[in-house]
Amino acid sequence: LKHCGLVNLSTHHSTLLAAPSLLRSPKASMPLKQQVAEQLTGQWQVGLCEAPCSAPLSFCYGCLCSCCMAAQQRGQILDVIGEPYVCCGGMFPCCGLDSPQDSSCAWVEACCCPGLAVAANRFLIQTRFDRQNTACDDCILWVTCLAPWVVCLCQCAGVDVPDEVENCVDCLQMSVTGCMLAQQKVEIDYVKTTGFSGPPPCVVGMLPPAQQQMISHAKPMGPVAAAGVAAGAMVGGAAGAAAMYGAHGGQGAVGTPQPMVMGHMAPGAEPYAPAQTVMAAQPMGGFMGTVAPNGMPWWQYCQGRPVSIDPASGFLIGPWGECLAWAKVFEIQSPGWQQDPKYASDGPCGQVIAAALASCPGHLKGSAQQAAERLELACDEAAFNAAPLPVIGQMAR
């Protein structure tokens, strides 16, 4: 574990820390960009330091047998996101490591490179489920990565490092690895119950091409399937089996249709087609009731998501920014929308802005409205200049 690699994705920076041989090779590490970390807005269900108390069994399992838990956890992640197994989560796209392999290879990866296996699990969770590290998480991960190298450099310089110091470093790494695996286990269980319909397109757009290709072939578990599986697991017996069977469309295996990645339409796809899915308790009308490119109604895709503002551009970003940009695409491509009674009051963009402000805390409404109006004007300008619209990178015409 002394030479483990830890993925560090925060709102301020992103770094891949690996063994020195990997750091010296420009082709060995995946080109993580700062923009990826800046797009992450979601919060973990439990903090890294809280994981031992929230999931004590998982923490102990991760500390004592990290390779076994990392391999099992990779399988759970791939079951949720619907992606094929790629060595180290596709973090090293070279020498054939970027091609799909049999899922049993996860055990080889975890036994040979347990640190990278744990790091790859965290990378997949953060980029697919939209989870950002806190400042405390970053500090812990940095210290855990750098501590063994400090000991190694001291030994190379001829310093006699006491065994007690090395043992403390080993205990630190084992403890942090257990915390990471426990925190990630809680997150996977949470997503299994709430459903997963694909990663945020703003994150996907910043990932390397190999990662985007992995995501494009994914068949994630949608919210309906997740609810059926969760209900089946709780009920058990014949009724539970029926619930799980019905969640998969009456088939023995998961039959979820391949979703479209937000902001990247499949041929013939209509991101604003009327919603045909079953809505939850509080559906919204107008443009918010139409379907997003990933198959979910816009109101459901944005529900519970924070209203985020890009500090660099001042634009509304995240799910609400995507929704507003697609509403502008609809206005441009459907010039007769003014005659549609559904949009008679505020229009598609106005409805999105109103819904975003309604979900925003009172003290942030002013800045959120300015960010939304700034994004709408930028979309108009991009459409006029025949350029891709901001946030979604989609041509309006």
N, C-alpha and C positions, 0 to 999 in steps of 0.2 A: 504493500500500500504506500510505500514511501514515494514512489514515482507515479502517483495517480494523476489523472488529468481531471480537472474540474472546470465545468463550463460556468462562466460568470456573466450572466446577462442582467443588467440593471438599467435603470432609466437614465444613467449617466454614461455608461460605457459598456462594452462587451469585450471579453477577452477569453481566449482559449489557452489554458495553461496545461502543458503536457511535458513529457520528458525532454531533456536537452536536445536529443537527436531529432525530435519533432520540431522543436523551436528553431533549429538551424536549417531545416528543410522547408523552403517556401511552398512546396507542393504537398506537404504532409498535412497541413492544417487547413480546415475549411475557412474560406474568407468571410468570417463573421464581420458584420458591419455595425458601426455605431447606430445607424438608423434602425436596425432590428430592435435593439434594446430600447430605443426611444419610442417605439410603437407599442411596447408592452405596457398595459395599464391594469391588468387583472391582479387580484390579490390572492395569495395562498389561503387555504382554509385554516391552517395552523402555521405559526411561525416556525422557523428552523429550531429555535431554542425551546419552543413549546412542544415539539414533536415527541420527546421522550415521555412526557406526562400525558399527552393526548393519545398516543399509540404506543404504550410501553412494550407490548409483545413484538410489534414490528421493529421497534428500536433495538430490542435485544437480539432479534433475528438478524437485523442488519449489521450489528456489531460483531456477532459471533460467526456469522456465515454470510458475508456480504456477497460473495460470488453466486451462491444459490438464490438469494433474494433478488439480486440484480437480474439474473436470467429469468426468473418467474415474473418479475415486474415488467421486463421488456415484452413478454408475451401478453400481459394484461394491457399494456399501452397499445400494442399493435392491434389487439382485438377491438379496442375502442375507436382508434383513429382509422382503422381499416387499411393501413399501409403494409406493404410487404416488408419482410425483414431485410435490412441492409446493415452491414457490419458497422458498429459504432454509431448507429443512427445516421449514417451518411456524412459524418463529420470529416472523414478523410477520403474525398472522392479521387482516389488514384489507385493504380495497380489492381484494378478489379474490385476494390472495396466499395465502389458506388453502385454495384449491380445487385439486384435481389438474390438472396440465397435462401436455403431451407431454414425454417424458423428454429430448428434444433441447433443451428450454428450459434445461437445466442448463448448456449451453455459453454461452447468453446471460447467465445469472446469473454464471458464473465470469469471463467477460470484462468485464462491466460492474462487478461488485462482487466481485473476487477474495477480499478479506478476509472478507466475509460468507459466501462460498461455503466457504472453509476452515473458518470457525467453525461453519457449519451441519453440515458433515461431522463435526466433533468432537462437536457436540451430539447428533447421531443415534447416534454410536458410544457415547458415554457413557450416554445414556438407554436405548438398546436393548441394548447389550452389558454394561451395568453396569460402567463403568470410572470410577474416581475419580482426581482429580488429587492429586499429592503436594504437600507444602508448597513444594518446589523448583519444581514446575510452576507453581503459583500465583504465585510470586515472578517467574518469567520472564515469564509472560503479563501480569502487572500492569505490569512495567517496560516491556515492549514496547508496551502500549497507551498508557501515560502519557507516554512519552518524546516522541513527536511533538507532543503537546498542550503540553508544557512549552516546546518550541521555538516553537510557534505563539503561545503567550501572551507569550513574551519578545519576539517580533517585533511583536506588537500593542502592547506597551508601549514600543516604540521601541528595543529592545535590538538591536544589530547582532550577530546570531548568525553565527559563522564558518561558512563552507561545510564545513569539515572536520567540524564537529559535526553538521550536517545529513547529511553523507555517512555518518557513523558510525551515526546513527539509522536511515538507510535500510538499511545493511548489517545492523544488528541485526534489523530487521523481516524482511528477506529470509531471514536465517539461521533465525530462529524459525519462520517460515512453512515453510521446508524441513524443519525438525525435526518440526513438527506433522504435515505430510503424510506424512513417512517413518514416524513412529510409528503413525499411523493406518493406513498401508498394511500394516505388520507385523500389526496387530491384525485387520484384515480377512482377511488370509491365514490367520491362526490360527483365526478363527471358521469360515472355509470348510472347514478340515480337521476341526474338532471338531463342527461342526453348530450350528445356531441354532434354537431352538423358541419364541422369543418373549421379550420383556423381562420382568424381574422385576415381579410385580404390585404390590409395595410402591412401586416407582418409578412405574409406570403410574398408580396411584391419586393421586399427587401432581402429575401433569402436567395442563396446562389441557385443557378439553374438546376443543378442536380436535386436540390431539396424541393424545388417547385415541381419537378417531374415526379418525385415520390408522392407529393400531395395530390397531383393531378390524377394519379391512378388509384387514389384511396377510395374506399367505400365505408365512410364512417357510420357509426351507430347513431341514428337520428333520435330525437326526443321521444317519438312514439315507441320505437323499438326499445329504448332504454327503460321507459316506463313499464312496458310489458315484461321485460326481463326482471326488473326490480320487483314487480308485483308477483311474478312467478316464483322468484326466490323466496319471498316472504310467505306466500301461501303454501307452496309446496304441494306434493301429491298430484292428483289428476288435474285439479283446478289450476295449480301453479304451472303444470306442463301446458295446459290449454292457453294460459295467458302468454307464456313464452312462445308457444307455437303461433298464436295469433299475431304476436308482435312481429314475427318474421314473415307475415303475409301468408300464413298457412303452409309454409315450406319447412323442411327439416333443417335448412341452413339459412343464415342471414341473407335476405334478398333485398336489402336496401338499394334503391337505384343510385347510380353514381351521381353525386352532387356536382354542381358547378361551383368553381371557386369564385368567391365574390370579386367583382371587378374584372373577371375574365370570362366573358360569355361564351357558351358553346354555340356552334352554328345553329341559327334559327331560334335561339333562346330569347324570351321576352322577359326582362327583369321586372316589368311592371304589369305582367298579366294578372288578371283577377285571381285571387287566392282560392285554391280548391282544397286546401288542407283543413283539418278540424282545428278550430281555434280554441284557445283557453278561455278563462272566465271573463277577461276584459279585452275583447278585440276592439280595434279602432278602425274607423272608416276612412274614406278618401284614399290618398296615396299610401298611407300607413297600412291599409288593409290589402294592398297588392303584394305580389310575391317578389322576393329578392332573388338574385341569381342563384343562391344556394337552395332554393325551394321553400324557404321559410317565409311567412308573412313579415313584412318590414317591422310591424309593431312588436312581433315576437322576437325578431333578431335584435332589436334595440332595447327591449324591455330589461330593466335592471342594469343596463350598461351606463357607465359614467359619461357625462358630457365633457369631452377632452378638447383642449386647445393646444395647437402646436406653438410653442414659444417662439420658434424661428419665423414662421410665416404668418402666425396669427389666425390660421384657418381652424375651423371646426374639423376635428379628425375622429378616428375611431368609427364605430358603427353609425353614429349619428351623422358624421361627415360623409360617409359612404351613401347613406340614405338620401341626404340632401343633394349630393352630386348626381345620383341616379334620377332623382326627381327632376333635376335640370335637364338630363338627357331626355326624359319623358316629355317635358315641355317643348323641347326643340324638335323632337321627332314626331310629336303629335300636336300640330298647330291648332287643331280643333278642340283642344281640351277646355277652352273657355266656355264652350257651349254645353259641356258636361255638367249636370247638376251637382255631381260629387265634388267638383272643384270650384263651384260658383263663389264661395266665400273668400278663401285665402289663396287658392291655387295649390298645386302640388308642393312647390317649395315652401310656401307659406304654412301649409299644414305640417310639414316636417319640422320647421322652425318652432311652430307652436307646440308640437309634441315634445320637442327637445327641451324647450323652456319649462314645460309643465313638469318634466322629470328632474329639473335642475334646482338645487337649493336657492332660496331667495336672494342671498347675497352674491350669487354668481350669475344671476339672470342677465344682468347688464352686459358683462363681458362675453357671455355665451351668445347673446343676440348679435353683438358686434362681430364675433368670430364667424357666426353663421352667415351674416350679410356679406362679410368679406369673402367668404368662400363662394357664395352665390355670384358675386361680381367677378371673381376670378374664373369661375366656370363659364360665365357669359363671354368673357374676354378670350378664353381658350377656344370656345366654340367658334367665335368670330374669326380667329386666326387659324382655324382648322388644326388645332393642337389638342393633344390628349387633356382631358379634364383633370384637375388636381384631385388628389386622394385616391381616385379609382383608376387613373391612367387609361381611361376609355375615350375613344373618339365619339363626339356627339352626333356626327353626321356620317 
